[in-house]
Amino acid sequence: MKDNIVLGMAVIGLLALNIVTIVYLQYSIQKFTSEEQVTALASGTTMLCLNNPPIDIYEGSCNLTMIWGNRITCQINATDPDNNSMSYAAVFLTDPSLFNVSSIGIINVILDESNIGNHTLRVFAFDDSTCENNAYYEDINIEVIDDNHAPYLIRNIPDQSLRKNNAYTLFLNNYFGDPDNDELTYEALIFNESYISITISNSSLTTIRGLECGLAYFNIIASDPDGLINVSNLVRYSVFGCPLSDSGGSGGGGGGGSSGIDLSCISDWRCSAWGECMPNGTQMLTCRDYKACSYRDYIRNFTRNCTYVPETIICEEKWECSEWSTCINNTHLRTCIDRNSCGTKIAKPNETESCTPIPSCFNGIKDGDETEVDCGGKCGACKVTEQPAQVGINRNLIIAAIISTLAVIIIIIVITPHIKKIIAAYLAKKRLNEMPLYLNNEQKQMILNLMLNIQDLYDDDKHSDAIAKMPQVIKIFFENLVGTDKEVPKSIRKLNNRLLESILIDFHQSTIKTNIKSYLQAFIDKFIAHLFLVAKLNGKDALILPKERENPDAKSIDKIFLELSNIYIALQFHELPEAKYLYKNLLKEYNTFEKEDQKQCYNEILHVYNVIKYLEKYY
């Protein structure tokens, strides 16, 4: 009540003093005719450009030792501190140029024998920011080597005669070699296992022991680490030293002691490579007797244990991109989201492309056919204001003018906060009639009253109570906006306004991740500003909303959040020019910070920039 009486008295005093001054001036002011043109300058948009360049280019899935003749498909990667999307380019510093690297870092090539040797590839990584420091490069050394070769048989393994229960030893490394000097492993394929046993150690020491009298045949299979094999000659071992009854019969006509095996046909066994490892942990090798000495036994299959590696299920990326932005700093921007959330970026479309800016009447630049900044030519005539020339003024007139000026200053100090809010709300209503609204007046008023109650608790130093009530108000806001406080990002996308969707999703995430306790006042002002992005502002609201925040002792990060509060207060009334002005000052303060301090407030500054950009569409 007291404030209303003071306000009324101040208004009456101002009216009375102005009437006296006007009457006096009518007799004192001479006629004048003079005009002066004043050109109005438009304000531009300040772009936020905070970025850390990519670092640490590495070979990713690529083996930098490449074998000619094989198809090589792999991906080079780099690390970006800001987790921006990456694109790549590359150039060989040595001749010849072996291959190209795609924009997503993919190498897909078959090298030939002429490429054998050492090569240096310079790889460039670019993040999707529009800042000047968005690139980084590293030199990668690549060696192209000869193809892998199968083991070879140095000489035939000799046939032997062996007494029963005795053993014969040999080193298989003396009989097999490898062109690539790979370490070989060995297996024995015995075709008469009842007569001999074969044991092979890691050193290739092989022990062949006679079990029963008779003729036994075997092959040795040598394998290199890549699974290429070679098979030895068919080796014959004759086991003797058994009593007549053990040797298979008396044998008339001097033929005693025979095993009964027909030697008229000597088998020619040849074996395939080991097959793929099956889910049961085994792999198969097939050997065939090309002489077919026995029609019942000319194909034999052998198995061994292996480690089965299940096939990796590949997630198919499904990218959806927003519309390209206007041309800013010679660059179009857009945002692409993988709807399948694969977590990979192999097929991600480019989010930036170069462009030539189109002259604009509100970009803060004198371009096109403009005669001044953002006016003249097709932008329309520059504003002209008539300004009176100086006339002779007597002492009484000066005294009256001083008195009137002092009175006006006093009245302005008293009534400006109230009048400013009402005018701002009225202008916002006129200017933003086309802005889509998603909350009705009843919903808006309920949420606004709840938040103002939290503001009262904060003003009374009941910070804990204010913080405790905040989650409930946030939940009510999103329930009224999209019908649920669950799966908010997915629900918000139904608004069909990509920039507003992005702002509200980011705001929702900040309510989860941001330490609200540390900057509660800034968050309250931010919340109310977001409320009036989706609801109508009227004159009644203007009288109860907060005025500018002040804290002369604020330092560093605290000062940034204080300025963010004032920007959001301006945005509550949709005072876009005021918000832009405060934003420019905020950037100047931000640029004086150390990098660690900048990281703490980067996301908040970027968010308020997007809110300004959204309102500018309807201003």
Buried (B, 14 or more C-beta within 10 A) or exposed (E): EEEEEEBEEBEEEBEEBBEEBEEBBEEBEEEEEEEEEEBEEBBBBBEBEBBBBBEEBEBEEBEEEBBBEEEBEBBBBBEBEBEBBBBBBBEBEEEEEBBEBBEBBBBEBEBEEEBBEEBEBBBBBBBBBBBEEBBBBBEBEBEBBEEBBBBEBEEEBEEBEBEBEEEBEBEBBEBBBBEBEBEBBBBBBBBBEEBBBBEBEEEBEBEBBBBBBBBBBBBBBBBBEEEBBBBBBBBBBBBBBBEEEEBBEEEEEEEEBBBEBEEEEEBEBEBEEBBEBEEEEEBBBBBBBEEBBEEEEBEBEBEEEBEEEEEEEEEEBEBEEBEBBEBBEEBBBBBBBBEEEBEBBEEBEBBBEEBEBEBBBEBBBBBBEBEBBBBBBEBEEBEEEEEEEEEEBEEEBEEBBEEBEEBBEEBEEBBEEBEBBBBBBBEBBEBBEEBEEBBEEEBBBBBBEBBBBBBEBBEEEBEEBBBEBBEEBBBBBBBBBBEEBEEBBEBBBEBEBEBBBBBBBBBBBBBEEBEBEEBBBBBBBBBBBBBBBBBBBBEEBBEEBBEEBEEEEBEBBBBBBBBBBBBBBBBBBBBBEBBBBBBEEBBEEBEEBEEEBBBBBBBBBEBBBBBBBBBEEBB
